[in-house]
Amino acid sequence: MTRYREPTRLENSTNDTGRIPGGVQCLERPAGVDFRLLGPLEVRIGTCDVTPSAPKLRQVMALLLLRSNALVQTAELIDELWRGSPPPSAVPTLQTYVYKLRKILRSAGEGVDIQTRPSGYMVSSPDAEVDVAQFEECVNDGKALFNAGDLEESVDRLTRGLSVWRGPALADVEKGELLASQVARLEELRLRALELRIEVELRLGHHEGLIGELRSLTSAHPLHEGLHAKLMVALNKAGRRYEALDVYRALRETLVLELGLEPSLEVRAIQQDLLSADPGPEDRPPRAPRQRYHSLAHTPAQIPPDVPHFRGYRREMRMLEEQFSGEGAETCVRVASITGMPGVGKTALAIRAAHRLRWRFEDGQLFAKLGGDRPSPVDPLRILEGFLGALGVPADTVPDDLEEAGKLFRTCTADSRILVVLDNAASAEQVEHLFPGSAECGVIVTSRPHILHEAEVISLGGLDGADAIDALRSIVRPQRVDREPREAAAIVRACGGLPLAVRVVGARLAAVPGLPLASIARELDDADRRLDYLRFQGLDLRSRYDSSYVQLHVREASLFRLLSILPDNVFTAAQVARFLSTPAEEVEPLLATLVEKRFLQVWEQGGQRDVQFYFHELIKLYARERLKSDSDGADPRLQPTAPPAP
């Protein structure tokens, strides 16, 4: 082991003024020599800084010191200095550099020198202090102490080793291939030592003191899973489990976005431990004894069976899981609102999410269809009667008043973990009394329009091509789809990414095993009859559109029909106003309403000054049908005059 010592005085100073050969002047007699590479390059003799300033000299010095007491070949030094393109004078120039460096080092005493060998050079400095050697020795000692179980001493040695770093290794030295590889090795060793020191401190219980440092490190290393894992552990041990889960969410988003990768098994295991762990006493006050209105032996489990061919919406599923994971707000019920056009898969996503979240809501799961697409939606009092009955409340004790029944429902769920899924809601007023009474409960609401302003809103726009084909393959034998890939792609394009449309086509193909995909693709290519072909044994896309269309007001319905005449599926309010010879201020609120009711979507493309609207192809075909079939025709105040300007 290298011994750490106080610098000793040099005995070969040239005079009492402290002047060192090479022209560097010190205020004191030099004593000891230090080589510092872990940061800006420094060569110090006693109190004198004799670091060479010329870039090439610094490169030679750095490479020789990194291999202190080991041979560096002449060819390596030349490659490092001139990167494969040396001048004819490379060898004598290198010899000049070594001569100048030798003069500096010899001033430290006879024990420090650059020795010439037949094929290269070697720095001989047995008594010099080299920060790289100090660092590596401390790290090795720290590892040994850690393996021996001496955690306190291990932290001390690792901390001492890391303290010699003053910044990035050789921060002010130009680096060729050899130096760059050496610096990369040192930086990697530094990071591993840092991880080990943090691991030891976590085991010693220093959780809260590490959080700030780990946040800084994860910010500097956004793709380093080990540091993120340690931050998650530190936050959890400090009683901040929700923040730990948020760290996982941010890491996963970064990995998927930057690399297209999921977090490692180790990190996912920590996340699962966080999700499944019961809060400790420090996280939650003890629950007071209470009267239960339902028997745990008959916990309600009303979620419908999962949809077997559900595919896609991975990002949206993650958003739902994160909304209900860990600890929520102290007093607020967590609510997620899933919205989107008819047939886009709102109910299927809600059911899949509910099944994946069942473990989180061990006191039961309640489900109700609210009939928001009907002229007369379901009375919320009827829903409450069913919920309370499932919780064991006798029917004759349920109040006839909606508000009082809602209070009773909140009382019954005040100390429970229950998930409520409300499918196809018509309005906020319909669901406001159907929310449970505990912050540990959760609510998932599906609706076509956006009705809940305080909820986490998840708006569905349809499947991408790959997910739509995957959904088709899950319904039909995969070999049939793979035999006709072009036709399969044409089918999912005609379905516009709507899961219901894909499901209809898949059901038709599954019912007739010999039917080629090409025949379905040809049918769907007929735009005028496409909605006819997207109907099979109770699955009917057109009927979903009908239920929403009948709820439009006269002017909304009239504009909806007329928009089908537009040549493009993407347009602005100004284009529509010109097309209808109607002031834009009259058109804009109607377009906004059609967006709210999910007949239109806002086209999210950057660089556009005006808001652009997108008319989904299948909804546009439906609007065209209504334009042809509705006997009342268009509102006389909204008559087209000419196509919009391109």
Secondary structure as a PSIPRED ss2 file (coil, helix, strand):
# PSIPRED VFORMAT (PSIPRED V4.0)

   1 M C   1.000  0.000  0.000
   2 T C   1.000  0.000  0.000
   3 R C   1.000  0.000  0.000
   4 Y C   1.000  0.000  0.000
   5 R C   1.000  0.000  0.000
   6 E C   1.000  0.000  0.000
   7 P C   1.000  0.000  0.000
   8 T C   1.000  0.000  0.000
   9 R E   0.000  0.000  1.000
  10 L C   1.000  0.000  0.000
  11 E C   1.000  0.000  0.000
  12 N C   1.000  0.000  0.000
  13 S C   1.000  0.000  0.000
  14 T C   1.000  0.000  0.000
  15 N C   1.000  0.000  0.000
  16 D C   1.000  0.000  0.000
  17 T C   1.000  0.000  0.000
  18 G C   1.000  0.000  0.000
  19 R E   0.000  0.000  1.000
  20 I E   0.000  0.000  1.000
  21 P C   1.000  0.000  0.000
  22 G C   1.000  0.000  0.000
  23 G C   1.000  0.000  0.000
  24 V E   0.000  0.000  1.000
  25 Q E   0.000  0.000  1.000
  26 C C   1.000  0.000  0.000
  27 L C   1.000  0.000  0.000
  28 E C   1.000  0.000  0.000
  29 R C   1.000  0.000  0.000
  30 P C   1.000  0.000  0.000
  31 A E   0.000  0.000  1.000
  32 G C   1.000  0.000  0.000
  33 V E   0.000  0.000  1.000
  34 D E   0.000  0.000  1.000
  35 F E   0.000  0.000  1.000
  36 R E   0.000  0.000  1.000
  37 L C   1.000  0.000  0.000
  38 L C   1.000  0.000  0.000
  39 G C   1.000  0.000  0.000
  40 P C   1.000  0.000  0.000
  41 L C   1.000  0.000  0.000
  42 E E   0.000  0.000  1.000
  43 V E   0.000  0.000  1.000
  44 R E   0.000  0.000  1.000
  45 I E   0.000  0.000  1.000
  46 G C   1.000  0.000  0.000
  47 T C   1.000  0.000  0.000
  48 C E   0.000  0.000  1.000
  49 D E   0.000  0.000  1.000
  50 V C   1.000  0.000  0.000
  51 T C   1.000  0.000  0.000
  52 P C   1.000  0.000  0.000
  53 S C   1.000  0.000  0.000
  54 A C   1.000  0.000  0.000
  55 P H   0.000  1.000  0.000
  56 K H   0.000  1.000  0.000
  57 L H   0.000  1.000  0.000
  58 R H   0.000  1.000  0.000
  59 Q H   0.000  1.000  0.000
  60 V H   0.000  1.000  0.000
  61 M H   0.000  1.000  0.000
  62 A H   0.000  1.000  0.000
  63 L H   0.000  1.000  0.000
  64 L H   0.000  1.000  0.000
  65 L H   0.000  1.000  0.000
  66 L H   0.000  1.000  0.000
  67 R C   1.000  0.000  0.000
  68 S C   1.000  0.000  0.000
  69 N C   1.000  0.000  0.000
  70 A C   1.000  0.000  0.000
  71 L C   1.000  0.000  0.000
  72 V E   0.000  0.000  1.000
  73 Q E   0.000  0.000  1.000
  74 T H   0.000  1.000  0.000
  75 A H   0.000  1.000  0.000
  76 E H   0.000  1.000  0.000
  77 L H   0.000  1.000  0.000
  78 I H   0.000  1.000  0.000
  79 D H   0.000  1.000  0.000
  80 E H   0.000  1.000  0.000
  81 L H   0.000  1.000  0.000
  82 W H   0.000  1.000  0.000
  83 R C   1.000  0.000  0.000
  84 G C   1.000  0.000  0.000
  85 S C   1.000  0.000  0.000
  86 P C   1.000  0.000  0.000
  87 P C   1.000  0.000  0.000
  88 P C   1.000  0.000  0.000
  89 S C   1.000  0.000  0.000
  90 A H   0.000  1.000  0.000
  91 V H   0.000  1.000  0.000
  92 P H   0.000  1.000  0.000
  93 T H   0.000  1.000  0.000
  94 L H   0.000  1.000  0.000
  95 Q H   0.000  1.000  0.000
  96 T H   0.000  1.000  0.000
  97 Y H   0.000  1.000  0.000
  98 V H   0.000  1.000  0.000
  99 Y H   0.000  1.000  0.000
 100 K H   0.000  1.000  0.000
 101 L H   0.000  1.000  0.000
 102 R H   0.000  1.000  0.000
 103 K H   0.000  1.000  0.000
 104 I H   0.000  1.000  0.000
 105 L H   0.000  1.000  0.000
 106 R H   0.000  1.000  0.000
 107 S C   1.000  0.000  0.000
 108 A C   1.000  0.000  0.000
 109 G C   1.000  0.000  0.000
 110 E C   1.000  0.000  0.000
 111 G C   1.000  0.000  0.000
 112 V C   1.000  0.000  0.000
 113 D E   0.000  0.000  1.000
 114 I E   0.000  0.000  1.000
 115 Q E   0.000  0.000  1.000
 116 T E   0.000  0.000  1.000
 117 R E   0.000  0.000  1.000
 118 P C   1.000  0.000  0.000
 119 S C   1.000  0.000  0.000
 120 G E   0.000  0.000  1.000
 121 Y E   0.000  0.000  1.000
 122 M E   0.000  0.000  1.000
 123 V E   0.000  0.000  1.000
 124 S E   0.000  0.000  1.000
 125 S C   1.000  0.000  0.000
 126 P C   1.000  0.000  0.000
 127 D C   1.000  0.000  0.000
 128 A C   1.000  0.000  0.000
 129 E E   0.000  0.000  1.000
 130 V E   0.000  0.000  1.000
 131 D H   0.000  1.000  0.000
 132 V H   0.000  1.000  0.000
 133 A H   0.000  1.000  0.000
 134 Q H   0.000  1.000  0.000
 135 F H   0.000  1.000  0.000
 136 E H   0.000  1.000  0.000
 137 E H   0.000  1.000  0.000
 138 C H   0.000  1.000  0.000
 139 V H   0.000  1.000  0.000
 140 N H   0.000  1.000  0.000
 141 D H   0.000  1.000  0.000
 142 G H   0.000  1.000  0.000
 143 K H   0.000  1.000  0.000
 144 A H   0.000  1.000  0.000
 145 L H   0.000  1.000  0.000
 146 F H   0.000  1.000  0.000
 147 N H   0.000  1.000  0.000
 148 A C   1.000  0.000  0.000
 149 G C   1.000  0.000  0.000
 150 D C   1.000  0.000  0.000
 151 L H   0.000  1.000  0.000
 152 E H   0.000  1.000  0.000
 153 E H   0.000  1.000  0.000
 154 S H   0.000  1.000  0.000
 155 V H   0.000  1.000  0.000
 156 D H   0.000  1.000  0.000
 157 R H   0.000  1.000  0.000
 158 L H   0.000  1.000  0.000
 159 T H   0.000  1.000  0.000
 160 R H   0.000  1.000  0.000
 161 G H   0.000  1.000  0.000
 162 L H   0.000  1.000  0.000
 163 S C   1.000  0.000  0.000
 164 V C   1.000  0.000  0.000
 165 W C   1.000  0.000  0.000
 166 R C   1.000  0.000  0.000
 167 G C   1.000  0.000  0.000
 168 P C   1.000  0.000  0.000
 169 A C   1.000  0.000  0.000
 170 L C   1.000  0.000  0.000
 171 A C   1.000  0.000  0.000
 172 D C   1.000  0.000  0.000
 173 V C   1.000  0.000  0.000
 174 E C   1.000  0.000  0.000
 175 K C   1.000  0.000  0.000
 176 G C   1.000  0.000  0.000
 177 E H   0.000  1.000  0.000
 178 L H   0.000  1.000  0.000
 179 L H   0.000  1.000  0.000
 180 A H   0.000  1.000  0.000
 181 S H   0.000  1.000  0.000
 182 Q H   0.000  1.000  0.000
 183 V H   0.000  1.000  0.000
 184 A H   0.000  1.000  0.000
 185 R H   0.000  1.000  0.000
 186 L H   0.000  1.000  0.000
 187 E H   0.000  1.000  0.000
 188 E H   0.000  1.000  0.000
 189 L H   0.000  1.000  0.000
 190 R H   0.000  1.000  0.000
 191 L H   0.000  1.000  0.000
 192 R H   0.000  1.000  0.000
 193 A H   0.000  1.000  0.000
 194 L H   0.000  1.000  0.000
 195 E H   0.000  1.000  0.000
 196 L H   0.000  1.000  0.000
 197 R H   0.000  1.000  0.000
 198 I H   0.000  1.000  0.000
 199 E H   0.000  1.000  0.000
 200 V H   0.000  1.000  0.000
 201 E H   0.000  1.000  0.000
 202 L H   0.000  1.000  0.000
 203 R H   0.000  1.000  0.000
 204 L C   1.000  0.000  0.000
 205 G C   1.000  0.000  0.000
 206 H C   1.000  0.000  0.000
 207 H H   0.000  1.000  0.000
 208 E H   0.000  1.000  0.000
 209 G H   0.000  1.000  0.000
 210 L H   0.000  1.000  0.000
 211 I H   0.000  1.000  0.000
 212 G H   0.000  1.000  0.000
 213 E H   0.000  1.000  0.000
 214 L H   0.000  1.000  0.000
 215 R H   0.000  1.000  0.000
 216 S H   0.000  1.000  0.000
 217 L H   0.000  1.000  0.000
 218 T H   0.000  1.000  0.000
 219 S H   0.000  1.000  0.000
 220 A H   0.000  1.000  0.000
 221 H C   1.000  0.000  0.000
 222 P C   1.000  0.000  0.000
 223 L C   1.000  0.000  0.000
 224 H C   1.000  0.000  0.000
 225 E H   0.000  1.000  0.000
 226 G H   0.000  1.000  0.000
 227 L H   0.000  1.000  0.000
 228 H H   0.000  1.000  0.000
 229 A H   0.000  1.000  0.000
 230 K H   0.000  1.000  0.000
 231 L H   0.000  1.000  0.000
 232 M H   0.000  1.000  0.000
 233 V H   0.000  1.000  0.000
 234 A H   0.000  1.000  0.000
 235 L H   0.000  1.000  0.000
 236 N H   0.000  1.000  0.000
 237 K H   0.000  1.000  0.000
 238 A C   1.000  0.000  0.000
 239 G C   1.000  0.000  0.000
 240 R C   1.000  0.000  0.000
 241 R H   0.000  1.000  0.000
 242 Y H   0.000  1.000  0.000
 243 E H   0.000  1.000  0.000
 244 A H   0.000  1.000  0.000
 245 L H   0.000  1.000  0.000
 246 D H   0.000  1.000  0.000
 247 V H   0.000  1.000  0.000
 248 Y H   0.000  1.000  0.000
 249 R H   0.000  1.000  0.000
 250 A H   0.000  1.000  0.000
 251 L H   0.000  1.000  0.000
 252 R H   0.000  1.000  0.000
 253 E H   0.000  1.000  0.000
 254 T H   0.000  1.000  0.000
 255 L H   0.000  1.000  0.000
 256 V H   0.000  1.000  0.000
 257 L H   0.000  1.000  0.000
 258 E H   0.000  1.000  0.000
 259 L H   0.000  1.000  0.000
 260 G C   1.000  0.000  0.000
 261 L C   1.000  0.000  0.000
 262 E C   1.000  0.000  0.000
 263 P C   1.000  0.000  0.000
 264 S C   1.000  0.000  0.000
 265 L H   0.000  1.000  0.000
 266 E H   0.000  1.000  0.000
 267 V H   0.000  1.000  0.000
 268 R H   0.000  1.000  0.000
 269 A H   0.000  1.000  0.000
 270 I H   0.000  1.000  0.000
 271 Q H   0.000  1.000  0.000
 272 Q H   0.000  1.000  0.000
 273 D H   0.000  1.000  0.000
 274 L H   0.000  1.000  0.000
 275 L H   0.000  1.000  0.000
 276 S H   0.000  1.000  0.000
 277 A C   1.000  0.000  0.000
 278 D C   1.000  0.000  0.000
 279 P C   1.000  0.000  0.000
 280 G C   1.000  0.000  0.000
 281 P C   1.000  0.000  0.000
 282 E C   1.000  0.000  0.000
 283 D C   1.000  0.000  0.000
 284 R C   1.000  0.000  0.000
 285 P C   1.000  0.000  0.000
 286 P C   1.000  0.000  0.000
 287 R C   1.000  0.000  0.000
 288 A C   1.000  0.000  0.000
 289 P C   1.000  0.000  0.000
 290 R C   1.000  0.000  0.000
 291 Q C   1.000  0.000  0.000
 292 R C   1.000  0.000  0.000
 293 Y C   1.000  0.000  0.000
 294 H C   1.000  0.000  0.000
 295 S C   1.000  0.000  0.000
 296 L H   0.000  1.000  0.000
 297 A H   0.000  1.000  0.000
 298 H H   0.000  1.000  0.000
 299 T C   1.000  0.000  0.000
 300 P C   1.000  0.000  0.000
 301 A E   0.000  0.000  1.000
 302 Q C   1.000  0.000  0.000
 303 I C   1.000  0.000  0.000
 304 P C   1.000  0.000  0.000
 305 P C   1.000  0.000  0.000
 306 D C   1.000  0.000  0.000
 307 V C   1.000  0.000  0.000
 308 P C   1.000  0.000  0.000
 309 H C   1.000  0.000  0.000
 310 F C   1.000  0.000  0.000
 311 R C   1.000  0.000  0.000
 312 G C   1.000  0.000  0.000
 313 Y C   1.000  0.000  0.000
 314 R H   0.000  1.000  0.000
 315 R H   0.000  1.000  0.000
 316 E H   0.000  1.000  0.000
 317 M H   0.000  1.000  0.000
 318 R H   0.000  1.000  0.000
 319 M H   0.000  1.000  0.000
 320 L H   0.000  1.000  0.000
 321 E H   0.000  1.000  0.000
 322 E H   0.000  1.000  0.000
 323 Q H   0.000  1.000  0.000
 324 F C   1.000  0.000  0.000
 325 S C   1.000  0.000  0.000
 326 G C   1.000  0.000  0.000
 327 E C   1.000  0.000  0.000
 328 G C   1.000  0.000  0.000
 329 A C   1.000  0.000  0.000
 330 E C   1.000  0.000  0.000
 331 T C   1.000  0.000  0.000
 332 C C   1.000  0.000  0.000
 333 V C   1.000  0.000  0.000
 334 R E   0.000  0.000  1.000
 335 V E   0.000  0.000  1.000
 336 A E   0.000  0.000  1.000
 337 S E   0.000  0.000  1.000
 338 I E   0.000  0.000  1.000
 339 T E   0.000  0.000  1.000
 340 G E   0.000  0.000  1.000
 341 M C   1.000  0.000  0.000
 342 P C   1.000  0.000  0.000
 343 G C   1.000  0.000  0.000
 344 V C   1.000  0.000  0.000
 345 G C   1.000  0.000  0.000
 346 K H   0.000  1.000  0.000
 347 T H   0.000  1.000  0.000
 348 A H   0.000  1.000  0.000
 349 L H   0.000  1.000  0.000
 350 A H   0.000  1.000  0.000
 351 I H   0.000  1.000  0.000
 352 R H   0.000  1.000  0.000
 353 A H   0.000  1.000  0.000
 354 A H   0.000  1.000  0.000
 355 H H   0.000  1.000  0.000
 356 R H   0.000  1.000  0.000
 357 L C   1.000  0.000  0.000
 358 R H   0.000  1.000  0.000
 359 W H   0.000  1.000  0.000
 360 R H   0.000  1.000  0.000
 361 F C   1.000  0.000  0.000
 362 E C   1.000  0.000  0.000
 363 D C   1.000  0.000  0.000
 364 G C   1.000  0.000  0.000
 365 Q E   0.000  0.000  1.000
 366 L E   0.000  0.000  1.000
 367 F E   0.000  0.000  1.000
 368 A E   0.000  0.000  1.000
 369 K E   0.000  0.000  1.000
 370 L C   1.000  0.000  0.000
 371 G C   1.000  0.000  0.000
 372 G C   1.000  0.000  0.000
 373 D C   1.000  0.000  0.000
 374 R C   1.000  0.000  0.000
 375 P C   1.000  0.000  0.000
 376 S C   1.000  0.000  0.000
 377 P C   1.000  0.000  0.000
 378 V C   1.000  0.000  0.000
 379 D C   1.000  0.000  0.000
 380 P H   0.000  1.000  0.000
 381 L H   0.000  1.000  0.000
 382 R H   0.000  1.000  0.000
 383 I H   0.000  1.000  0.000
 384 L H   0.000  1.000  0.000
 385 E H   0.000  1.000  0.000
 386 G H   0.000  1.000  0.000
 387 F H   0.000  1.000  0.000
 388 L H   0.000  1.000  0.000
 389 G H   0.000  1.000  0.000
 390 A H   0.000  1.000  0.000
 391 L C   1.000  0.000  0.000
 392 G C   1.000  0.000  0.000
 393 V C   1.000  0.000  0.000
 394 P C   1.000  0.000  0.000
 395 A H   0.000  1.000  0.000
 396 D H   0.000  1.000  0.000
 397 T H   0.000  1.000  0.000
 398 V C   1.000  0.000  0.000
 399 P C   1.000  0.000  0.000
 400 D C   1.000  0.000  0.000
 401 D C   1.000  0.000  0.000
 402 L H   0.000  1.000  0.000
 403 E H   0.000  1.000  0.000
 404 E H   0.000  1.000  0.000
 405 A H   0.000  1.000  0.000
 406 G H   0.000  1.000  0.000
 407 K H   0.000  1.000  0.000
 408 L H   0.000  1.000  0.000
 409 F H   0.000  1.000  0.000
 410 R H   0.000  1.000  0.000
 411 T H   0.000  1.000  0.000
 412 C H   0.000  1.000  0.000
 413 T C   1.000  0.000  0.000
 414 A C   1.000  0.000  0.000
 415 D C   1.000  0.000  0.000
 416 S C   1.000  0.000  0.000
 417 R C   1.000  0.000  0.000
 418 I C   1.000  0.000  0.000
 419 L E   0.000  0.000  1.000
 420 V E   0.000  0.000  1.000
 421 V E   0.000  0.000  1.000
 422 L E   0.000  0.000  1.000
 423 D E   0.000  0.000  1.000
 424 N C   1.000  0.000  0.000
 425 A C   1.000  0.000  0.000
 426 A C   1.000  0.000  0.000
 427 S C   1.000  0.000  0.000
 428 A H   0.000  1.000  0.000
 429 E H   0.000  1.000  0.000
 430 Q H   0.000  1.000  0.000
 431 V H   0.000  1.000  0.000
 432 E C   1.000  0.000  0.000
 433 H C   1.000  0.000  0.000
 434 L C   1.000  0.000  0.000
 435 F C   1.000  0.000  0.000
 436 P C   1.000  0.000  0.000
 437 G C   1.000  0.000  0.000
 438 S C   1.000  0.000  0.000
 439 A C   1.000  0.000  0.000
 440 E C   1.000  0.000  0.000
 441 C C   1.000  0.000  0.000
 442 G E   0.000  0.000  1.000
 443 V E   0.000  0.000  1.000
 444 I E   0.000  0.000  1.000
 445 V E   0.000  0.000  1.000
 446 T E   0.000  0.000  1.000
 447 S E   0.000  0.000  1.000
 448 R C   1.000  0.000  0.000
 449 P C   1.000  0.000  0.000
 450 H C   1.000  0.000  0.000
 451 I C   1.000  0.000  0.000
 452 L C   1.000  0.000  0.000
 453 H C   1.000  0.000  0.000
 454 E C   1.000  0.000  0.000
 455 A C   1.000  0.000  0.000
 456 E E   0.000  0.000  1.000
 457 V E   0.000  0.000  1.000
 458 I E   0.000  0.000  1.000
 459 S E   0.000  0.000  1.000
 460 L E   0.000  0.000  1.000
 461 G C   1.000  0.000  0.000
 462 G C   1.000  0.000  0.000
 463 L C   1.000  0.000  0.000
 464 D C   1.000  0.000  0.000
 465 G H   0.000  1.000  0.000
 466 A H   0.000  1.000  0.000
 467 D H   0.000  1.000  0.000
 468 A H   0.000  1.000  0.000
 469 I H   0.000  1.000  0.000
 470 D H   0.000  1.000  0.000
 471 A H   0.000  1.000  0.000
 472 L H   0.000  1.000  0.000
 473 R H   0.000  1.000  0.000
 474 S H   0.000  1.000  0.000
 475 I H   0.000  1.000  0.000
 476 V C   1.000  0.000  0.000
 477 R C   1.000  0.000  0.000
 478 P H   0.000  1.000  0.000
 479 Q H   0.000  1.000  0.000
 480 R H   0.000  1.000  0.000
 481 V H   0.000  1.000  0.000
 482 D H   0.000  1.000  0.000
 483 R H   0.000  1.000  0.000
 484 E C   1.000  0.000  0.000
 485 P H   0.000  1.000  0.000
 486 R H   0.000  1.000  0.000
 487 E H   0.000  1.000  0.000
 488 A H   0.000  1.000  0.000
 489 A H   0.000  1.000  0.000
 490 A H   0.000  1.000  0.000
 491 I H   0.000  1.000  0.000
 492 V H   0.000  1.000  0.000
 493 R H   0.000  1.000  0.000
 494 A H   0.000  1.000  0.000
 495 C C   1.000  0.000  0.000
 496 G C   1.000  0.000  0.000
 497 G C   1.000  0.000  0.000
 498 L C   1.000  0.000  0.000
 499 P H   0.000  1.000  0.000
 500 L H   0.000  1.000  0.000
 501 A H   0.000  1.000  0.000
 502 V H   0.000  1.000  0.000
 503 R H   0.000  1.000  0.000
 504 V H   0.000  1.000  0.000
 505 V H   0.000  1.000  0.000
 506 G H   0.000  1.000  0.000
 507 A H   0.000  1.000  0.000
 508 R H   0.000  1.000  0.000
 509 L H   0.000  1.000  0.000
 510 A H   0.000  1.000  0.000
 511 A H   0.000  1.000  0.000
 512 V C   1.000  0.000  0.000
 513 P C   1.000  0.000  0.000
 514 G C   1.000  0.000  0.000
 515 L C   1.000  0.000  0.000
 516 P C   1.000  0.000  0.000
 517 L H   0.000  1.000  0.000
 518 A H   0.000  1.000  0.000
 519 S H   0.000  1.000  0.000
 520 I H   0.000  1.000  0.000
 521 A H   0.000  1.000  0.000
 522 R H   0.000  1.000  0.000
 523 E H   0.000  1.000  0.000
 524 L H   0.000  1.000  0.000
 525 D C   1.000  0.000  0.000
 526 D C   1.000  0.000  0.000
 527 A H   0.000  1.000  0.000
 528 D H   0.000  1.000  0.000
 529 R H   0.000  1.000  0.000
 530 R H   0.000  1.000  0.000
 531 L H   0.000  1.000  0.000
 532 D H   0.000  1.000  0.000
 533 Y H   0.000  1.000  0.000
 534 L C   1.000  0.000  0.000
 535 R E   0.000  0.000  1.000
 536 F E   0.000  0.000  1.000
 537 Q C   1.000  0.000  0.000
 538 G C   1.000  0.000  0.000
 539 L E   0.000  0.000  1.000
 540 D E   0.000  0.000  1.000
 541 L H   0.000  1.000  0.000
 542 R H   0.000  1.000  0.000
 543 S H   0.000  1.000  0.000
 544 R H   0.000  1.000  0.000
 545 Y H   0.000  1.000  0.000
 546 D H   0.000  1.000  0.000
 547 S H   0.000  1.000  0.000
 548 S H   0.000  1.000  0.000
 549 Y H   0.000  1.000  0.000
 550 V C   1.000  0.000  0.000
 551 Q C   1.000  0.000  0.000
 552 L C   1.000  0.000  0.000
 553 H C   1.000  0.000  0.000
 554 V H   0.000  1.000  0.000
 555 R H   0.000  1.000  0.000
 556 E H   0.000  1.000  0.000
 557 A H   0.000  1.000  0.000
 558 S H   0.000  1.000  0.000
 559 L H   0.000  1.000  0.000
 560 F H   0.000  1.000  0.000
 561 R H   0.000  1.000  0.000
 562 L H   0.000  1.000  0.000
 563 L H   0.000  1.000  0.000
 564 S C   1.000  0.000  0.000
 565 I C   1.000  0.000  0.000
 566 L C   1.000  0.000  0.000
 567 P C   1.000  0.000  0.000
 568 D C   1.000  0.000  0.000
 569 N C   1.000  0.000  0.000
 570 V E   0.000  0.000  1.000
 571 F E   0.000  0.000  1.000
 572 T E   0.000  0.000  1.000
 573 A H   0.000  1.000  0.000
 574 A H   0.000  1.000  0.000
 575 Q H   0.000  1.000  0.000
 576 V H   0.000  1.000  0.000
 577 A H   0.000  1.000  0.000
 578 R H   0.000  1.000  0.000
 579 F H   0.000  1.000  0.000
 580 L H   0.000  1.000  0.000
 581 S C   1.000  0.000  0.000
 582 T C   1.000  0.000  0.000
 583 P C   1.000  0.000  0.000
 584 A H   0.000  1.000  0.000
 585 E H   0.000  1.000  0.000
 586 E H   0.000  1.000  0.000
 587 V H   0.000  1.000  0.000
 588 E H   0.000  1.000  0.000
 589 P H   0.000  1.000  0.000
 590 L H   0.000  1.000  0.000
 591 L H   0.000  1.000  0.000
 592 A H   0.000  1.000  0.000
 593 T H   0.000  1.000  0.000
 594 L H   0.000  1.000  0.000
 595 V H   0.000  1.000  0.000
 596 E H   0.000  1.000  0.000
 597 K C   1.000  0.000  0.000
 598 R C   1.000  0.000  0.000
 599 F C   1.000  0.000  0.000
 600 L C   1.000  0.000  0.000
 601 Q E   0.000  0.000  1.000
 602 V E   0.000  0.000  1.000
 603 W C   1.000  0.000  0.000
 604 E C   1.000  0.000  0.000
 605 Q C   1.000  0.000  0.000
 606 G C   1.000  0.000  0.000
 607 G C   1.000  0.000  0.000
 608 Q C   1.000  0.000  0.000
 609 R C   1.000  0.000  0.000
 610 D C   1.000  0.000  0.000
 611 V C   1.000  0.000  0.000
 612 Q E   0.000  0.000  1.000
 613 F E   0.000  0.000  1.000
 614 Y E   0.000  0.000  1.000
 615 F C   1.000  0.000  0.000
 616 H C   1.000  0.000  0.000
 617 E H   0.000  1.000  0.000
 618 L H   0.000  1.000  0.000
 619 I H   0.000  1.000  0.000
 620 K H   0.000  1.000  0.000
 621 L H   0.000  1.000  0.000
 622 Y H   0.000  1.000  0.000
 623 A H   0.000  1.000  0.000
 624 R H   0.000  1.000  0.000
 625 E H   0.000  1.000  0.000
 626 R H   0.000  1.000  0.000
 627 L H   0.000  1.000  0.000
 628 K H   0.000  1.000  0.000
 629 S H   0.000  1.000  0.000
 630 D C   1.000  0.000  0.000
 631 S C   1.000  0.000  0.000
 632 D C   1.000  0.000  0.000
 633 G C   1.000  0.000  0.000
 634 A C   1.000  0.000  0.000
 635 D C   1.000  0.000  0.000
 636 P C   1.000  0.000  0.000
 637 R C   1.000  0.000  0.000
 638 L C   1.000  0.000  0.000
 639 Q C   1.000  0.000  0.000
 640 P C   1.000  0.000  0.000
 641 T C   1.000  0.000  0.000
 642 A C   1.000  0.000  0.000
 643 P C   1.000  0.000  0.000
 644 P C   1.000  0.000  0.000
 645 A C   1.000  0.000  0.000
 646 P C   1.000  0.000  0.000
